[in-house]
Amino acid sequence: MITEDGHDDKYDGREDGRLSDETTHTSIFTHNLHMIINQMENASLNFNLKYLSANTLPRKVVFDIHQDIQNMFLNPLHSIIGLLESSGCITADGKTVFDELFNNMRCNETEYKFIQYLKKNDLYAEPKEFVLSNELRPGIVRNEQQMSNDPITAILMPLKFQLRKYLESDGVLDIILQNLTPSSDGCIRTMIDGNLWKQRTVNCDKKLIVPLNVFFDDFTTGDTVSSHASKTSICGIYYYVPCLPVHILTKLSNIHIAGFILSEDRKEFDNSYLFRNLVDILIELEEEGLEIHVRGEKLVVHFMLGFITGDNLGLSGILDLVESARANYYCRLCKRNRTQRENDTVEYVETFRTIKSYEEDLILDDVSLSGIKRDSIFNEIPSFHVTYNVYFDLMHDLWEGVCVYGLGHYFNYFINVKKIFSLDELNFRKNTFVFGNLNSSNIPSDIRDTNISKSKIKMTTSEIKTLVNFLPLIIGMLIPEKDEVWNHFCLLLQICHILMLREIPIEYLDNLKKLIQDHHSQYLTLFNDTLKPKHHNLLHYATSIMQSGAPRHQWAMREEAKHRDSKQYSRATNNKINLCKSLAIKAGFKFASDVFCKNFVVPEIDLRESQILNSPLSDEHKQLLCADGIVIGDVIRYIDKFQKHGMVFSNDMYFYIMQHSLMSIFWLEKIILDNNDKLVLICCRIQSRQFIDHFQSFEVYKTNEKQIITNIEKLQMRSVNLHRVNEKLLLRFCNYVNIVNIVP
């Protein structure tokens, strides 16, 4: 009670320092007790979320395990505690504490109770199941044949809830805000650096606007041959914040699920019907924004649709454009007809689609003359239009497209035409080549003769990428100098190198256009083949980079990896009646786990898996450290490895430090923790002798000159493998970098 003079008479004794020892002891005991109860409650919650997030465990199994633990261990223990209380071994208050602990465990014993508990703790919101169509189908009801209602539904996740919890998670909003400012150093990185984003946000200075990319793609869940196969092909809808740094964006927890639709329903219903609910939410997020609370401060964040992403077939379908690659006007960006596209080696800006030409084509209402099937529902979003969606996917256009076409022709030329080597020798060389630990999980499978004859190399994207990158070191020594087909392959390597850069200097774009023009022109003459639609897409990449940012930052590689969660769970569960809903509930539990465990942000430096060894400091290391002004005692802490942005760096490995086009290469000798718990690297410099055009590689050598590297947090570091070929140490890197001998 507060008295008139402003004092709380209930706590006068505390304020005057006259609390008894007994009261203080009781207060501390109660506080500690509540802490323990809270820890037990969190442990129980974490236990359930951990296993509910496992892709290979059905939800029912998790709650069965929880029920078994309850029946076999907790209930007998509770009975024992009751006996102890009745015999006077523990007090009634102690019994009350244990009762509270057991009650907290019981609230998680069924899925319904657990979901209610998650909602109470603001960790879960129900996915929305909306009806696309109500159909009457014949069925048996109470042993009688009747027409029963069989609704066709789709699932939309609670986007506003997910975005609020995501931005309120530790560190997420801070990282987004740090990356909302365009680059000023002449390099293009994310879509924030693209001209389109700058134009669309020019009048929104007073609003906090965050971009969202929405990804669409169909995937099969495993059953492809049975009578239920059509029910297990699903269109997954994901979204993510594209301006996040690459080490955050590649973590799958930062790619969120927006919904699921059966692929067969997409064939039956128009996009305007399927995506009505999604578009309404995107409009609301843009116009009204979303209120979040971060560090006690209330903010309103507006979300603007950046790009709709996916593969070529999926994008055309989602945007209501013609889907056939053989259509007359297939390109999403320009209106070059099929005959022109098959021979184009340059881009024709005057044929670009605009809002005006798009509206004229709608009036024309002829797909064969426009490539537009109908007005896209996504055009209802105030800041978005189909013609603004200047997006091309590097994964499908380059690695699964242009590279595959090229490899078929190259191998046919070297094996069947020139007979420089046989197919068996190619596979032998590939299998005996040391790709290095960074590529060990993506070693390409053997190439078959049928693949070459059909000019179709069947591999995963990662395997094709590995094969193309290291082909110069595998067979380059067998190819004669100045072979025109090999030179064409080297052109392709240079194109791949530029497009795979995470930051692209603007001055590279003119060179990129020239490389693509030369590549396409020589492709037509060398192989007597027409250019494919993915060759045509490549013509637009320089424009796409200027308008939309570096393509690697938005490619579909990680989004397609997100399919793995749904695929694995669909194989684990027996439910095939409403698979979309099952996947949505599972995704809700996984998101709750990510929020609870704070799985979104990767720490800058992670030493949790490092082993520390205290050892006397050698004279050589002591001299090096003292020369750099680093103060360390006679006993030093060596560690075996550390992680930076999720990438492992360990002793006896090579890495490079990159800034723009300047690269410094080092061999890591020792990792040290100084007195301030900061990392110090003792390295040997790697110097370059020359760039070898035929191998598209740098010849390098290791020096004995030692160098100390500090401020690890601020450096752009990546591990790299060096390869020994013909007694030469080679770095497989195109010459769009300059190797220097000092840290940038």
C-alpha positions in Angstrom: 0.0 0.0 0.0 1.3 3.5 -0.9 1.0 6.1 1.8 0.4 9.8 1.2 4.0 10.7 1.7 5.0 8.3 -1.2 6.3 5.4 0.9 5.2 1.8 0.6 4.3 0.8 4.1 4.4 -2.9 3.2 8.1 -2.7 2.5 9.2 -0.1 5.1 11.2 -2.8 6.8 13.0 -3.8 3.6 13.9 -0.1 2.9 15.2 0.4 6.4 17.3 -2.7 6.2 15.4 -4.5 9.0 14.3 -7.6 7.2 14.9 -10.7 9.3 17.3 -13.4 8.1 14.4 -15.8 7.9 12.5 -13.6 5.5 15.6 -13.1 3.4 16.3 -16.8 3.2 12.6 -17.5 2.3 12.8 -14.8 -0.4 16.0 -16.3 -1.9 14.6 -19.8 -1.7 11.3 -18.8 -3.4 13.2 -17.0 -6.2 15.5 -19.9 -6.8 12.6 -22.3 -6.8 10.8 -20.3 -9.4 13.9 -20.3 -11.5 14.2 -24.0 -11.3 10.5 -24.5 -12.2 10.9 -22.1 -15.1 14.0 -24.1 -16.3 12.1 -27.3 -16.1 9.2 -25.8 -18.0 11.6 -24.6 -20.7 13.4 -28.0 -20.9 10.0 -29.7 -21.4 9.1 -27.3 -24.1 12.5 -27.6 -25.8 12.2 -31.4 -25.7 8.9 -31.4 -27.5 9.9 -28.8 -30.0 13.2 -30.5 -30.8 11.6 -33.8 -31.8 8.5 -32.2 -33.4 11.0 -30.3 -35.6 12.7 -33.5 -36.7 11.7 -34.3 -40.3 11.7 -38.0 -39.9 9.4 -38.2 -36.9 5.6 -38.2 -37.2 4.0 -35.8 -34.8 2.0 -38.7 -33.2 5.2 -40.5 -32.3 6.6 -37.5 -30.4 3.4 -37.3 -28.2 3.4 -41.1 -27.8 7.0 -40.8 -26.4 5.9 -38.0 -24.1 3.0 -40.1 -22.9 5.3 -43.1 -22.2 7.6 -40.9 -20.2 4.6 -39.6 -18.3 3.3 -43.1 -17.5 6.5 -44.9 -16.9 8.5 -42.3 -15.0 6.7 -39.2 -14.0 3.5 -40.7 -12.6 5.3 -43.2 -10.4 7.6 -40.4 -9.2 4.6 -38.3 -8.4 3.1 -41.1 -6.3 6.4 -41.5 -4.4 6.5 -37.8 -3.7 2.9 -38.1 -2.3 4.0 -40.9 0.0 7.0 -38.8 1.2 4.7 -35.9 2.0 2.2 -38.1 3.9 5.1 -39.6 5.9 6.5 -36.1 6.7 9.7 -36.4 4.7 8.8 -33.3 2.7 6.6 -30.4 3.6 3.3 -29.5 2.1 4.9 -26.6 0.4 7.5 -28.9 -1.1 4.7 -31.2 -2.4 3.0 -28.1 -4.0 6.2 -27.3 -5.8 6.5 -30.8 -7.3 2.8 -30.7 -8.2 3.5 -27.5 -10.2 6.4 -29.2 -12.0 4.3 -32.2 -13.0 1.4 -30.1 -14.1 3.7 -28.2 -16.4 4.7 -31.5 -17.9 1.1 -32.7 -18.4 0.1 -29.6 -20.4 2.3 -31.1 -23.2 0.9 -34.6 -23.3 -1.4 -34.2 -26.3 -1.0 -32.2 -29.5 -4.1 -30.1 -28.7 -2.8 -29.2 -25.2 0.7 -28.5 -26.6 -0.6 -26.2 -29.3 -2.7 -24.3 -26.7 0.4 -24.0 -24.6 2.4 -22.7 -27.5 -0.3 -20.1 -28.3 -0.3 -19.0 -24.7 3.5 -18.4 -25.0 3.1 -16.6 -28.3 5.0 -19.3 -30.2 2.3 -20.7 -32.5 -0.5 -19.5 -34.7 -2.8 -21.8 -36.7 -2.3 -22.1 -40.4 -5.3 -21.0 -42.4 -7.0 -23.6 -44.5 -9.2 -22.0 -47.1 -11.6 -23.8 -49.4 -11.0 -23.6 -53.2 -14.1 -25.6 -54.2 -16.8 -27.8 -52.6 -17.4 -30.9 -54.6 -20.0 -33.6 -54.1 -18.5 -37.1 -54.4 -20.2 -40.5 -54.0 -19.3 -42.1 -50.7 -20.4 -44.4 -47.9 -22.0 -42.6 -44.9 -23.4 -44.8 -42.0 -23.4 -47.8 -44.3 -25.4 -46.0 -46.9 -24.3 -44.7 -50.3 -24.6 -41.0 -50.3 -23.2 -37.9 -52.0 -20.7 -36.4 -49.5 -19.1 -33.0 -49.5 -15.4 -33.2 -50.4 -13.9 -29.7 -50.2 -10.7 -28.8 -52.1 -8.5 -26.8 -49.8 -5.1 -25.0 -49.7 -3.0 -23.8 -46.8 -1.7 -20.3 -46.0 0.6 -19.9 -43.0 0.1 -17.0 -40.6 2.5 -14.6 -42.3 1.9 -11.6 -40.0 2.6 -13.7 -37.0 5.7 -15.2 -38.5 7.1 -11.9 -39.6 6.4 -10.3 -36.2 8.1 -13.1 -34.3 11.0 -13.2 -36.8 11.8 -9.5 -36.6 11.4 -9.5 -32.8 14.0 -12.3 -32.5 17.4 -11.3 -31.2 19.6 -9.6 -33.8 17.3 -10.1 -36.9 16.0 -6.5 -37.2 19.4 -5.0 -36.5 21.0 -7.1 -39.4 18.1 -6.1 -41.8 18.5 -2.4 -40.9 22.3 -2.6 -41.5 21.7 -3.9 -45.0 18.9 -1.6 -46.2 21.4 1.0 -47.4 22.6 0.8 -51.0 26.3 0.2 -51.5 28.4 3.2 -52.3 31.7 1.5 -53.4 30.8 0.7 -57.0 29.7 -2.9 -56.3 26.3 -4.5 -56.7 25.3 -7.0 -54.1 21.7 -7.4 -53.1 18.5 -6.1 -54.6 18.9 -3.0 -52.5 21.6 -2.0 -54.9 19.4 -2.5 -57.9 17.8 0.4 -59.8 14.3 -1.1 -59.5 14.3 -1.1 -55.7 15.6 2.5 -55.6 12.9 3.6 -58.0 10.1 1.9 -56.2 11.1 3.3 -52.7 12.0 6.8 -53.8 8.9 8.3 -52.2 8.9 6.2 -49.1 11.6 7.9 -47.0 9.5 8.2 -43.8 8.6 4.5 -43.8 10.7 1.6 -42.7 10.3 -0.7 -45.7 11.7 -4.2 -45.8 11.7 -6.2 -49.1 10.2 -9.7 -49.3 10.9 -12.2 -52.1 8.2 -14.9 -52.6 9.3 -18.2 -54.1 7.1 -20.8 -55.9 8.1 -24.3 -56.9 6.5 -27.7 -57.3 8.1 -30.7 -55.6 7.2 -34.4 -55.3 7.0 -35.9 -51.9 8.1 -39.4 -52.8 5.1 -41.2 -54.1 5.3 -40.9 -57.9 3.8 -44.2 -59.2 0.8 -45.2 -57.1 -2.8 -44.2 -57.5 -2.2 -41.4 -54.9 0.7 -39.9 -56.8 -1.3 -36.9 -58.0 -2.1 -36.0 -54.3 1.6 -35.9 -53.3 2.9 -33.3 -55.8 2.8 -30.0 -54.0 3.5 -26.4 -54.8 5.5 -24.9 -52.0 5.3 -21.2 -51.4 8.2 -19.7 -49.4 9.4 -16.1 -48.6 12.5 -14.5 -47.3 14.2 -11.1 -46.8 16.6 -10.8 -49.8 18.8 -8.0 -48.3 20.1 -10.3 -45.6 23.9 -11.1 -45.7 24.7 -14.4 -47.5 25.7 -16.2 -44.3 22.3 -15.5 -42.8 20.3 -16.1 -45.9 21.8 -19.5 -46.6 20.5 -20.7 -43.2 17.2 -22.5 -44.0 15.5 -21.2 -40.9 15.6 -17.7 -42.5 13.5 -19.0 -45.4 9.9 -19.2 -44.2 7.0 -21.2 -45.5 4.0 -19.2 -46.7 1.8 -22.0 -47.8 1.1 -25.2 -49.7 -1.2 -26.0 -52.6 -1.6 -29.3 -54.4 -0.1 -29.1 -57.9 -3.1 -30.7 -59.5 -5.3 -27.9 -58.1 -3.1 -25.3 -59.8 -4.0 -26.9 -63.1 -7.7 -26.7 -62.3 -8.0 -23.2 -60.7 -6.8 -19.8 -61.9 -4.1 -18.0 -60.0 -6.5 -15.2 -59.2 -8.5 -17.7 -57.2 -5.5 -19.7 -55.7 -3.5 -16.7 -54.5 -6.3 -14.3 -53.5 -5.6 -14.6 -49.8 -1.8 -14.3 -50.2 -2.1 -11.2 -52.3 -4.5 -9.6 -49.8 -1.9 -10.1 -47.0 0.9 -8.7 -49.1 -1.2 -5.6 -49.9 -2.0 -5.2 -46.2 1.7 -5.6 -45.2 2.7 -3.0 -47.7 0.0 -0.4 -47.0 -0.7 -0.8 -43.3 2.5 -2.4 -42.2 3.2 -4.6 -39.2 3.6 -3.4 -35.6 6.5 -5.0 -33.7 8.2 -4.5 -30.4 12.0 -4.5 -30.2 13.9 -3.6 -27.0 10.7 -2.0 -25.6 10.3 0.2 -28.6 7.2 0.0 -30.9 8.0 0.1 -34.6 5.8 -0.2 -37.7 7.5 -2.1 -40.5 6.1 -2.1 -44.1 6.9 -5.0 -46.3 7.2 -4.6 -50.1 7.2 -7.5 -52.5 10.6 -7.5 -54.2 10.5 -10.3 -56.7 8.5 -13.4 -57.4 11.2 -16.1 -57.8 11.4 -19.7 -59.0 12.4 -21.7 -62.0 11.4 -20.6 -65.5 8.4 -22.9 -65.9 7.1 -22.0 -62.4 7.5 -18.3 -62.8 5.7 -18.2 -66.1 2.8 -20.1 -64.6 2.6 -18.0 -61.5 2.8 -14.7 -63.5 0.1 -15.9 -66.0 2.6 -15.9 -68.9 2.9 -18.6 -71.5 4.7 -21.6 -70.0 5.9 -23.5 -73.1 9.6 -22.8 -73.9 8.7 -23.3 -77.6 6.1 -20.5 -77.6 6.5 -17.6 -79.9 6.9 -15.0 -77.1 8.2 -17.0 -74.2 10.7 -14.5 -72.6 9.4 -12.7 -69.5 11.5 -9.6 -70.1 11.3 -8.9 -73.8 9.2 -9.7 -76.9 11.7 -11.3 -79.2 9.9 -14.2 -81.1 11.2 -17.7 -81.1 13.1 -17.5 -84.4 14.9 -14.4 -83.3 15.7 -15.9 -79.8 17.3 -18.9 -81.4 19.9 -16.7 -83.1 20.2 -13.6 -80.8 23.7 -13.0 -79.4 22.9 -9.5 -78.0 20.0 -8.0 -76.0 17.5 -5.8 -77.7 16.4 -3.2 -75.1 13.7 -1.7 -77.4 11.7 -4.9 -77.1 11.5 -4.9 -73.3 8.0 -5.4 -71.8 6.6 -2.2 -70.2 3.4 -1.6 -68.3 2.0 0.2 -71.4 2.9 -2.7 -73.7 1.6 -5.2 -71.1 -1.8 -3.5 -71.0 -1.9 -3.3 -74.9 -1.2 -7.0 -75.0 -4.1 -7.7 -72.6 -6.4 -5.8 -74.9 -5.0 -7.8 -77.8 -6.0 -11.0 -75.9 -3.9 -13.4 -78.1 -1.3 -15.5 -76.3 0.5 -16.3 -79.6 1.1 -12.6 -80.2 1.9 -11.5 -76.7 2.9 -14.4 -74.5 0.4 -13.2 -71.8 -2.5 -15.5 -70.8 -4.3 -13.1 -68.5 -3.8 -10.1 -66.1 -1.8 -11.3 -63.1 -3.4 -11.0 -59.7 0.0 -9.9 -58.4 -0.5 -6.6 -60.3 -3.0 -5.6 -57.7 -0.1 -5.1 -55.2 0.4 -1.3 -55.3 4.2 -1.2 -55.8 4.5 -4.3 -57.9 3.9 -5.2 -61.6 4.8 -8.3 -63.6 7.1 -6.1 -65.8 9.1 -5.1 -62.6 9.9 -8.8 -62.0 13.3 -8.6 -63.6 14.5 -11.9 -62.1 16.4 -14.8 -63.7 17.5 -17.9 -61.7 21.2 -18.7 -62.0 20.7 -22.3 -60.9 18.4 -23.2 -63.8 19.6 -20.9 -66.5 23.4 -21.4 -66.1 24.2 -24.6 -64.3 21.3 -26.7 -65.3 20.9 -25.0 -68.7 23.8 -23.4 -70.6 26.5 -25.5 -68.9 24.6 -28.8 -69.6 24.2 -27.9 -73.2 27.8 -26.9 -73.5 29.2 -30.0 -71.7 27.3 -32.3 -74.1 28.9 -30.6 -77.1 32.4 -30.4 -75.5 32.5 -34.1 -74.6 31.2 -35.2 -78.0 33.9 -33.1 -79.7 36.8 -34.3 -77.6 35.7 -37.9 -77.4 33.9 -38.7 -80.7 35.2 -36.1 -83.1 38.8 -35.4 -82.1 39.2 -38.6 -80.0 41.6 -36.9 -77.6 40.5 -39.2 -74.8 37.8 -41.8 -74.3 34.8 -41.7 -72.1 36.4 -44.3 -69.8 39.5 -42.1 -69.4 37.4 -39.1 -68.7 35.6 -40.9 -65.9 38.9 -42.4 -64.6 40.5 -38.9 -64.4 37.4 -37.5 -62.7 37.3 -40.3 -60.2 41.0 -40.0 -59.3 41.0 -36.2 -59.1 41.3 -34.8 -55.6 38.5 -32.3 -55.5 39.3 -31.3 -51.9 37.3 -31.3 -48.7 35.2 -28.3 -49.7 33.8 -30.3 -52.7 33.7 -33.8 -51.3 29.9 -34.0 -51.0 29.4 -32.8 -54.6 31.7 -35.1 -56.6 29.9 -35.7 -60.0 28.7 -39.1 -60.9 30.1 -41.0 -63.9 29.1 -39.7 -67.4 27.4 -42.2 -69.7 27.6 -42.4 -73.4 23.9 -41.9 -73.8 24.3 -38.6 -72.0 26.8 -37.4 -74.6 24.9 -38.6 -77.6 21.8 -36.7 -76.4 23.9 -33.7 -75.3 22.3 -34.1 -71.9 24.5 -34.5 -68.8 22.4 -35.9 -66.0 23.7 -34.6 -62.6 22.5 -32.4 -59.8 23.2 -28.7 -59.9 26.0 -29.0 -57.3 27.6 -31.8 -59.3 27.5 -29.9 -62.5 29.0 -26.9 -60.8 31.8 -28.9 -59.4 32.5 -30.6 -62.7 32.6 -27.4 -64.7 34.8 -25.6 -62.2 37.4 -28.3 -62.1 37.3 -29.7 -65.6 40.4 -27.6 -66.6 42.4 -29.4 -64.0 41.0 -32.8 -64.9 41.5 -32.8 -68.7 43.1 -29.5 -69.5 46.6 -31.0 -69.9 45.3 -33.3 -72.6 43.8 -30.5 -74.7 46.0 -28.8 -77.4 46.7 -25.1 -76.9 44.4 -22.7 -78.8 41.8 -25.4 -79.4 38.7 -23.4 -80.5 36.2 -25.6 -78.6 38.4 -25.5 -75.4 38.6 -21.7 -75.8 34.8 -21.6 -76.0 34.7 -23.6 -72.7 37.0 -21.1 -71.1 34.6 -18.3 -72.1 31.9 -20.2 -70.3 34.1 -20.5 -67.2 34.6 -16.7 -67.2 30.9 -16.1 -67.5 30.2 -18.5 -64.6 32.9 -16.8 -62.5 31.4 -13.3 -62.9 27.8 -14.5 -62.3 28.8 -16.4 -59.2 30.4 -13.4 -57.5 28.6 -12.2 -54.4 29.6 -8.6 -55.1 29.9 -7.5 -58.7 31.8 -4.4 -59.7 29.8 -2.3 -62.1 32.7 -2.2 -64.5 32.4 -6.0 -65.0 29.0 -5.7 -66.7 30.3 -4.5 -70.1 32.8 -7.4 -70.1 30.0 -9.8 -69.1 27.9 -8.7 -72.1 30.9 -9.2 -74.4 31.7 -12.6 -73.0 28.1 -13.8 -73.5 28.0 -12.4 -77.0 31.2 -14.2 -78.0 30.0 -17.4 -76.3 26.7 -17.4 -78.1 28.2 -16.5 -81.5 30.8 -19.3 -81.3 28.1 -21.7 -80.0 26.1 -21.2 -83.2 29.2 -21.7 -85.5 31.1 -24.4 -83.6 28.2 -26.8 -82.9 25.8 -25.9 -85.7 23.1 -25.7 -83.1 20.4 -23.1 -82.3 20.4 -21.2 -79.0 18.0 -22.5 -76.4 15.6 -20.3 -74.2 18.1 -20.5 -71.3 20.8 -19.1 -73.7 18.4 -16.2 -74.4 17.9 -15.6 -70.7 21.6 -15.3 -70.2 21.6 -12.2 -72.6 19.5 -10.4 -70.0 21.8 -11.1 -67.0 23.7 -7.8 -67.2 20.5 -5.9 -67.2 19.1 -8.0 -64.4 22.2 -7.3 -62.3 21.8 -3.6 -62.7 18.1 -3.7 -62.0 17.8 -6.4 -59.4 21.2 -7.1 -57.8 23.8 -10.0 -58.0 22.0 -13.2 -59.2 23.8 -15.4 -56.7 22.1 -13.6 -53.8 18.7 -14.6 -55.0 19.2 -17.9 -56.8 16.8 -20.8 -56.0 19.5 -23.1 -54.6 18.6 -22.7 -51.0 14.9 -22.4 -51.5 14.9 -25.8 -53.3 16.9 -27.2 -50.4 14.0 -26.1 -48.2 11.9 -28.8 -50.0 13.9 -31.4 -48.1 12.0 -30.8 -44.9 8.6 -31.4 -46.5 9.8 -34.3 -48.5 11.3 -36.1 -45.6 8.3 -35.6 -43.3 5.8 -36.7 -46.0 7.7 -40.0 -46.3 7.6 -40.4 -42.5 3.9 -39.8 -42.1 1.2 -42.1 -43.3 -1.3 -39.3 -43.8 -2.1 -38.8 -47.5 -5.7 -37.4 -47.0 -4.7 -33.7 -46.4 -0.9 -33.7 -46.8 -0.7 -29.9 -47.2 -2.3 -29.4 -43.7 0.1 -31.9 -42.1 3.1 -30.2 -43.6 1.8 -26.8 -42.4 1.3 -28.0 -38.8 4.8 -29.5 -38.9 6.2 -26.2 -40.3 4.5 -24.3 -37.5 6.2 -26.5 -34.9 9.5 -26.0 -36.7 9.1 -22.2 -36.7 8.2 -22.3 -33.0 11.4 -24.2 -32.3 13.5 -21.7 -34.3 11.9 -18.8 -32.4 12.3 -20.4 -29.0 15.9 -21.5 -29.7 16.8 -18.3 -31.5 18.1 -20.1 -34.6 17.9 -17.3 -37.1 21.2 -15.4 -36.6 24.6 -17.1 -37.0 27.2 -15.7 -34.6 30.1 -13.9 -36.2 32.7 -16.1 -34.5 31.7 -19.4 -32.9 34.1 -21.3 -30.6 31.7 -23.8 -29.1 33.1 -26.8 -30.9 36.7 -25.6 -30.6 39.3 -27.4 -28.4 41.6 -25.2 -26.5 45.2 -26.3 -25.7 47.4 -24.4 -23.3 51.0 -24.6 -24.4 54.3 -22.7 -23.9 54.8 -20.0 -26.5 57.5 -20.8 -29.0 60.2 -18.2 -29.6 59.2 -17.8 -33.2 55.6 -17.1 -32.4 56.5 -14.8 -29.5 58.7 -12.7 -31.8 55.9 -12.5 -34.4 53.3 -11.5 -31.9 55.5 -8.9 -30.2 56.3 -7.4 -33.6 52.5 -6.8 -34.1 52.1 -5.4 -30.6 50.0 -8.4 -29.4 50.5 -9.0 -25.6 50.4 -12.6 -24.6 51.9 -14.4 -21.6 54.4 -17.2 -21.7 51.6 -19.8 -21.8 49.4 -19.4 -24.9 46.0 -20.8 -25.8 46.0 -22.6 -29.1 42.7 -23.7 -30.6 42.2 -26.3 -33.3 39.4 -24.6 -35.3 36.8 -21.9 -35.3 33.7 -21.0 -37.2 33.1 -17.7 -39.0 29.6 -17.2 -40.4 29.1 -20.9 -40.2 32.3 -21.7 -42.2 34.9 -23.8 -40.4 38.6 -22.7 -40.4 41.1 -25.1 -39.0 44.9 -25.5 -38.8 46.7 -26.6 -41.9 44.2 -25.3 -44.4 44.2 -22.6 -47.1 41.9 -19.6 -47.1 41.7 -16.2 -48.9 40.7 -12.7 -47.8 38.8 -10.8 -50.5 38.0 -7.1 -50.9 36.5 -6.2 -54.3 38.8 -7.8 -56.8 41.8 -8.1 -54.5 42.6 -11.5 -53.1 45.2 -12.5 -50.5 45.8 -16.2 -50.0 47.2 -17.8 -46.8 48.0 -21.1 -45.3 46.8 -21.3 -41.7 49.5 -22.5 -39.4 48.2 -21.8 -35.9 45.1 -20.2 -34.3 45.6 -18.4 -31.0 43.3 -16.7 -28.5 44.9 -13.6 -27.0 44.4 -12.1 -23.5 41.2 -10.4 -24.7 39.8 -13.6 -26.1 40.3 -12.3 -29.7 41.4 -14.6 -32.5 44.9 -14.3 -33.8 46.0 -16.2 -36.9 49.6 -17.2 -37.7 49.8 -17.8 -41.4 52.2 -18.3 -44.3 51.6 -16.2 -47.5 50.7 -17.8 -50.8 52.1 -15.9 -53.7 51.2 -16.1 -57.4 53.6 -16.9 -60.2 51.3 -16.5 -63.2 47.8 -16.9 -64.5 47.6 -19.8 -66.9 44.9 -19.1 -69.5 44.6 -22.7 -70.7 43.7 -23.9 -67.2 41.9 -20.7 -66.2 43.9 -21.0 -63.0 46.6 -19.2 -61.0 49.9 -21.0 -60.4 50.8 -20.2 -56.8 53.5 -21.2 -54.3 53.8 -21.3 -50.6 56.4 -19.0 -49.0 58.1 -19.2 -45.6 57.1 -15.6 -44.8 54.9 -15.5 -41.8 52.1 -13.0 -41.2 49.8 -12.2 -38.3 46.1 -11.7 -39.1 43.8 -10.0 -36.5 40.4 -8.3 -36.6 38.9 -11.6 -38.0 35.4 -10.3 -37.5 35.8 -7.5 -40.1 37.4 -9.6 -42.8 35.7 -11.3 -45.8 37.3 -14.8 -45.4 36.6 -18.0 -47.2 38.3 -21.4 -47.2 39.7 -22.7 -50.5 41.4 -25.8 -51.9 44.6 -25.7 -53.9 45.3 -28.5 -56.3 48.6 -30.0 -57.5 48.6 -30.7 -61.3 51.7 -31.6 -63.3 53.9 -30.6 -60.3 52.3 -27.2 -60.2 50.2 -25.8 -57.3 47.1 -24.3 -58.9 44.2 -22.2 -57.6 41.2 -22.7 -59.9 40.0 -19.1 -60.2 39.4 -17.0 -63.3 41.5 -13.9 -63.6 38.8 -11.5 -62.4 40.8 -11.2 -59.1 44.3 -9.9 -58.5 46.3 -11.9 -56.0 48.2 -9.6 -53.6 50.6 -10.4 -50.9 49.2 -8.1 -48.2 45.9 -8.2 -46.4 43.5 -5.7 -48.0 
